[in-house]
Amino acid sequence: MTVLPYLIVIELLLVGLYGIATSRNTIHLVSCLFVAQSSTYLLLLSVGYLRGGTAPITDEIPANARMVDPVVQALTLTDIVVGATVSALLLAFALQRHKLTGTLDPRKEPPQRG
């Protein structure tokens, strides 16, 4: 077992979190959130990796063959879909906030109505 994928996971997560903490642009913030979430894809795929394993299609391989875990692959695919959905929703919120305030800075207060 190699530690390199786990080090890359930590690095991606830290880079994404740093970008989230220091962002002054909502689009940049969403992009950094996507980078941080990409670390979870790599983590799941690293956990489910099996050296010499084959795809979990049981029709074409012998009964004693080593197969990778299909649950980890399904979780990774679900994670990708959820990440894309959250990113789209946050970008829609950013667009609405830009229409309201005229800026993409998340620290700026919206104008008072009334």
Rosetta blueprint (number, residue, H / E / L):
1 M L
2 T L
3 V L
4 L H
5 P H
6 Y H
7 L H
8 I H
9 V H
10 I H
11 E H
12 L H
13 L H
14 L H
15 V H
16 G H
17 L H
18 Y H
19 G H
20 I H
21 A H
22 T H
23 S L
24 R L
25 N L
26 T H
27 I H
28 H H
29 L H
30 V H
31 S H
32 C H
33 L H
34 F H
35 V H
36 A H
37 Q H
38 S H
39 S H
40 T H
41 Y H
42 L H
43 L H
44 L H
45 L H
46 S H
47 V H
48 G H
49 Y L
50 L L
51 R L
52 G L
53 G L
54 T E
55 A L
56 P L
57 I L
58 T L
59 D L
60 E L
61 I L
62 P L
63 A L
64 N L
65 A L
66 R L
67 M E
68 V L
69 D L
70 P H
71 V H
72 V H
73 Q H
74 A H
75 L H
76 T H
77 L H
78 T H
79 D H
80 I H
81 V H
82 V H
83 G H
84 A H
85 T H
86 V H
87 S H
88 A H
89 L H
90 L H
91 L H
92 A H
93 F H
94 A H
95 L H
96 Q H
97 R H
98 H H
99 K H
100 L H
101 T H
102 G L
103 T L
104 L L
105 D L
106 P L
107 R L
108 K L
109 E L
110 P L
111 P L
112 Q L
113 R L
114 G L
